[in-house]
Amino acid sequence: MVSTEKVFDMLPVVVVLYDKLDIDTYRKDLEKENVGKRLNKNDLGINIFKYVLKNSLKVKNEFFEIASIFEEKTIEEVKAQSFGKTINIIKEVFTDKETLDFFKSAM
């Protein structure tokens, strides 16, 4: 579980990430491509996750910032830690149901 304080600290960074990747447009394009097909939430989530990974260079610093807030470390410390640890932190943040619900309602 991610604390409320950390979620509020992450929110501006998540909004920047969302805007930089223009996720709204990507989501709408996915819906248009799948007109008449039933696109379930899992499929949509997987496609968006792949889109974010494919464009991760554009939001690399935002990932570091989110992980630094979560771990209460400096961005430099996060950059120096293992890739696996950083990805697991990002995964934990973005798979926490309460955190995702908050991000969705805030955006």
C-alpha positions as CSV (number, residue, x, y, z in Angstrom):
1,M,0.0,0.0,0.0
2,V,1.3,3.5,-0.9
3,S,0.7,6.2,1.7
4,T,-1.6,9.1,1.0
5,E,1.3,11.5,1.5
6,K,3.4,9.8,-1.2
7,V,0.5,9.6,-3.6
8,F,0.0,13.4,-3.3
9,D,3.7,13.9,-3.8
10,M,3.6,11.7,-6.9
11,L,0.5,13.1,-8.5
12,P,2.1,16.1,-10.3
13,V,4.8,13.8,-11.7
14,V,2.2,11.3,-12.9
15,V,0.2,14.1,-14.6
16,V,3.4,15.2,-16.4
17,L,4.1,11.6,-17.5
18,Y,0.5,11.3,-18.7
19,D,0.7,14.5,-20.6
20,K,4.1,13.9,-22.1
21,L,3.0,10.6,-23.5
22,D,-0.5,11.9,-24.5
23,I,-2.1,8.8,-23.1
24,D,-5.6,10.2,-23.7
25,T,-5.0,10.3,-27.4
26,Y,-3.5,6.8,-27.4
27,R,-6.4,5.4,-25.4
28,K,-8.9,7.0,-27.8
29,D,-7.0,5.7,-30.8
30,L,-7.1,2.2,-29.3
31,E,-10.9,2.5,-28.9
32,K,-11.2,3.6,-32.5
33,E,-9.1,0.7,-33.8
34,N,-11.3,-1.7,-31.8
35,V,-14.7,-0.4,-32.7
36,G,-17.2,-3.2,-32.6
37,K,-14.8,-5.4,-30.7
38,R,-15.0,-5.8,-27.0
39,L,-11.7,-4.5,-25.5
40,N,-11.6,-5.5,-21.8
41,K,-9.8,-3.5,-19.1
42,N,-6.9,-6.0,-19.0
43,D,-6.2,-5.7,-22.7
44,L,-6.5,-1.9,-22.5
45,G,-4.1,-1.9,-19.5
46,I,-1.6,-4.1,-21.2
47,N,-1.6,-2.0,-24.4
48,I,-1.2,1.2,-22.4
49,F,1.6,-0.4,-20.4
50,K,3.4,-1.5,-23.6
51,Y,2.9,2.0,-25.0
52,V,4.5,3.6,-21.9
53,L,7.4,1.1,-22.0
54,K,7.9,1.8,-25.7
55,N,8.1,5.5,-25.0
56,S,9.9,5.3,-21.7
57,L,12.9,7.4,-22.8
58,K,10.5,10.4,-23.0
59,V,9.5,9.9,-19.3
60,K,12.7,8.4,-17.8
61,N,13.1,11.2,-15.3
62,E,9.5,11.0,-14.2
63,F,10.0,7.3,-13.4
64,F,13.1,8.1,-11.3
65,E,11.1,10.8,-9.5
66,I,8.2,8.5,-8.8
67,A,10.6,5.8,-7.4
68,S,12.5,8.4,-5.4
69,I,9.3,9.6,-3.7
70,F,8.1,6.1,-3.0
71,E,11.5,5.0,-1.5
72,E,12.2,8.4,0.1
73,K,15.6,8.5,-1.7
74,T,17.2,11.0,-3.9
75,I,16.8,10.7,-7.6
76,E,20.6,10.0,-7.8
77,E,20.2,7.1,-5.4
78,V,17.4,5.7,-7.5
79,K,19.4,6.0,-10.7
80,A,22.3,4.1,-9.1
81,Q,20.2,1.2,-7.8
82,S,19.4,-1.9,-9.9
83,F,17.0,-1.6,-12.8
84,G,15.0,-4.5,-11.4
85,K,14.4,-2.7,-8.1
86,T,13.3,0.5,-9.8
87,I,10.9,-1.4,-12.2
88,N,9.5,-3.3,-9.2
89,I,8.8,0.0,-7.4
90,I,7.1,1.5,-10.5
91,K,5.1,-1.7,-10.8
92,E,4.0,-1.6,-7.2
93,V,2.9,2.0,-7.5
94,F,0.9,1.4,-10.7
95,T,-0.7,-1.8,-9.6
96,D,-1.9,-0.6,-6.2
97,K,-5.7,-0.4,-6.7
98,E,-6.2,2.5,-4.3
99,T,-3.4,4.6,-5.8
100,L,-4.7,4.0,-9.3
101,D,-8.2,4.9,-8.3
102,F,-6.9,8.1,-6.8
103,F,-4.9,9.0,-9.9
104,K,-7.8,8.2,-12.2
105,S,-10.2,10.4,-10.2
106,A,-7.6,13.2,-9.9
107,M,-7.1,13.3,-13.7
